[in-house]
Amino acid sequence: MRNNFRDKKRIVFKVGTSTIIHEETGGLDLVKLEKFVRILTDLHNRGKDIIVVSSGAIGVGRKSIGLKEKPDSISLKQACAAIGQSRLMTVYQKLFSEYNQYTAQILMTKFTIMDDRSRHNARSTFEELLKLGAIPIVNENDSVATDEIEFGDNDTLSAIVAAIVSADLLVLLSDIDGLYTDDPNVNAEAEFISYVESISDEMIEMAKGSSTSYGTGGMSAKIYAAGIANDAGTDMAIINGEDMENINLLMEGELVGTVFKAHKTRHFHLKEYLER
């Protein structure tokens, strides 16, 4: 199955806040971001459609205003997102332009998916951008989202984007190597799981959520994302984003990360997942 990854045509990459931001200072890890951008541009140069779902806007906004703790109110969170999103996109645009690759920003809320016309328009926009050779960079529109219309985390958003664009592969870059039978940070006997044929209730139970000071998603969110992606017909992989070279290893069929096998569900509809 992994050998087939070389032939994947349309790939969605999700990079989390904890992967691209220094935990100690809240500043962007520019070395890691530069390598991420370089590898994605090279994949694009090989003829692949690339979409990025990037967290980090709130974290960058926090750093900009000197806020050390997570925002404790919706208005402050949205203010941080508004400040940070433009700064984050500026960095992405600058890095991608170094390799003569242009990007496009797409901000989404749950309403975009729940509304049939908006969902259709979103797909059309993605298709047109990919046809033009752009790399869309997606984030939740945190500056306007409320509890009723937010996705909650970008793991879920990336799976939804993968479903909308009929992606062949979704890659989640995490701060862990993949799925374990228990949290390896607290249980030295936790066993690594490299391949998941189908998601079981037991697997959902053992995926204990864990978030960093800057991140929001835990392993449970990634399992939920895998359920959406797999049901939509998209293979998914969780790899460690600490070393961006893992992307190339994954695409070459090497045994890195955890792979979740797609099994397209009949009559799949995104709205049903978001209404749960």
Solvent accessible surface area in square Angstrom, and as a share of the most:
residue,aa,sasa,rsa
1,M,80,0.36
2,R,29,0.11
3,N,95,0.49
4,N,90,0.46
5,F,1,0.00
6,R,116,0.42
7,D,117,0.61
8,K,30,0.13
9,K,107,0.45
10,R,38,0.14
11,I,0,0.00
12,V,0,0.00
13,F,0,0.00
14,K,14,0.06
15,V,0,0.00
16,G,7,0.07
17,T,14,0.08
18,S,36,0.23
19,T,5,0.03
20,I,0,0.00
21,I,8,0.04
22,H,79,0.35
23,E,81,0.36
24,E,150,0.67
25,T,82,0.47
26,G,0,0.00
27,G,15,0.14
28,L,35,0.17
29,D,19,0.10
30,L,99,0.49
31,V,127,0.73
32,K,26,0.11
33,L,0,0.00
34,E,50,0.22
35,K,59,0.25
36,F,0,0.00
37,V,0,0.00
38,R,104,0.38
39,I,9,0.05
40,L,0,0.00
41,T,4,0.03
42,D,66,0.34
43,L,0,0.00
44,H,39,0.17
45,N,111,0.57
46,R,117,0.43
47,G,41,0.39
48,K,22,0.09
49,D,21,0.11
50,I,0,0.00
51,I,0,0.00
52,V,0,0.00
53,V,0,0.00
54,S,0,0.00
55,S,17,0.11
56,G,5,0.04
57,A,2,0.02
58,I,36,0.18
59,G,5,0.04
60,V,13,0.07
61,G,0,0.00
62,R,4,0.02
63,K,105,0.44
64,S,42,0.27
65,I,83,0.42
66,G,58,0.56
67,L,50,0.25
68,K,173,0.74
69,E,130,0.58
70,K,87,0.37
71,P,27,0.17
72,D,134,0.70
73,S,50,0.32
74,I,94,0.48
75,S,82,0.53
76,L,56,0.28
77,K,67,0.28
78,Q,35,0.15
79,A,45,0.35
80,C,0,0.00
81,A,4,0.03
82,A,57,0.44
83,I,66,0.33
84,G,0,0.00
85,Q,20,0.09
86,S,70,0.45
87,R,135,0.49
88,L,2,0.01
89,M,10,0.04
90,T,83,0.48
91,V,34,0.19
92,Y,0,0.00
93,Q,91,0.40
94,K,132,0.56
95,L,25,0.12
96,F,0,0.00
97,S,67,0.43
98,E,120,0.54
99,Y,77,0.29
100,N,143,0.74
101,Q,14,0.06
102,Y,126,0.48
103,T,24,0.14
104,A,20,0.15
105,Q,84,0.38
106,I,25,0.13
107,L,65,0.32
108,M,4,0.02
109,T,16,0.09
110,K,42,0.18
111,F,117,0.49
112,T,27,0.16
113,I,0,0.00
114,M,53,0.23
115,D,49,0.25
116,D,80,0.41
117,R,188,0.69
118,S,29,0.18
119,R,42,0.15
120,H,122,0.54
121,N,79,0.40
122,A,13,0.10
123,R,89,0.33
124,S,54,0.35
125,T,62,0.36
126,F,0,0.00
127,E,50,0.22
128,E,86,0.39
129,L,33,0.16
130,L,14,0.07
131,K,154,0.65
132,L,107,0.53
133,G,22,0.21
134,A,3,0.02
135,I,0,0.00
136,P,0,0.00
137,I,3,0.02
138,V,0,0.00
139,N,5,0.02
140,E,9,0.04
141,N,34,0.17
142,D,24,0.12
143,S,40,0.26
144,V,86,0.49
145,A,6,0.05
146,T,56,0.33
147,D,99,0.51
148,E,134,0.60
149,I,55,0.28
150,E,43,0.19
151,F,19,0.08
152,G,48,0.46
153,D,25,0.13
154,N,14,0.07
155,D,1,0.00
156,T,7,0.04
157,L,0,0.00
158,S,0,0.00
159,A,0,0.00
160,I,0,0.00
161,V,0,0.00
162,A,0,0.00
163,A,17,0.13
164,I,9,0.05
165,V,0,0.00
166,S,69,0.45
167,A,4,0.03
168,D,51,0.26
169,L,0,0.00
170,L,0,0.00
171,V,0,0.00
172,L,0,0.00
173,L,2,0.01
174,S,8,0.05
175,D,84,0.44
176,I,34,0.17
177,D,67,0.35
178,G,0,0.00
179,L,1,0.00
180,Y,38,0.14
181,T,54,0.31
182,D,35,0.18
183,D,35,0.18
184,P,43,0.27
185,N,128,0.65
186,V,122,0.70
187,N,49,0.25
188,A,110,0.85
189,E,148,0.66
190,A,17,0.13
191,E,117,0.52
192,F,85,0.35
193,I,35,0.18
194,S,36,0.23
195,Y,92,0.35
196,V,4,0.02
197,E,98,0.44
198,S,71,0.46
199,I,44,0.23
200,S,49,0.32
201,D,118,0.61
202,E,132,0.59
203,M,23,0.10
204,I,88,0.44
205,E,136,0.61
206,M,37,0.17
207,A,5,0.04
208,K,118,0.50
209,G,57,0.54
210,S,70,0.45
211,S,70,0.45
212,T,45,0.26
213,S,54,0.35
214,Y,27,0.10
215,G,8,0.08
216,T,98,0.57
217,G,23,0.22
218,G,10,0.10
219,M,22,0.10
220,S,50,0.32
221,A,16,0.12
222,K,13,0.06
223,I,5,0.03
224,Y,85,0.32
225,A,0,0.00
226,A,0,0.00
227,G,21,0.20
228,I,1,0.00
229,A,0,0.00
230,N,2,0.01
231,D,25,0.13
232,A,16,0.12
233,G,31,0.30
234,T,1,0.01
235,D,16,0.08
236,M,0,0.00
237,A,0,0.00
238,I,0,0.00
239,I,0,0.00
240,N,29,0.15
241,G,0,0.00
242,E,123,0.55
243,D,72,0.37
244,M,3,0.01
245,E,63,0.28
246,N,24,0.12
247,I,0,0.00
248,N,33,0.17
249,L,67,0.33
250,L,0,0.00
251,M,2,0.01
252,E,71,0.32
253,G,15,0.15
254,E,88,0.39
255,L,134,0.67
256,V,30,0.17
257,G,7,0.07
258,T,0,0.00
259,V,1,0.00
260,F,0,0.00
261,K,80,0.34
262,A,25,0.19
263,H,79,0.35
264,K,142,0.60
265,T,58,0.34
266,R,196,0.72
267,H,153,0.68
268,F,46,0.19
269,H,71,0.32
270,L,11,0.06
271,K,51,0.22
272,E,99,0.44
273,Y,15,0.06
274,L,18,0.09
275,E,112,0.50
276,R,197,0.72
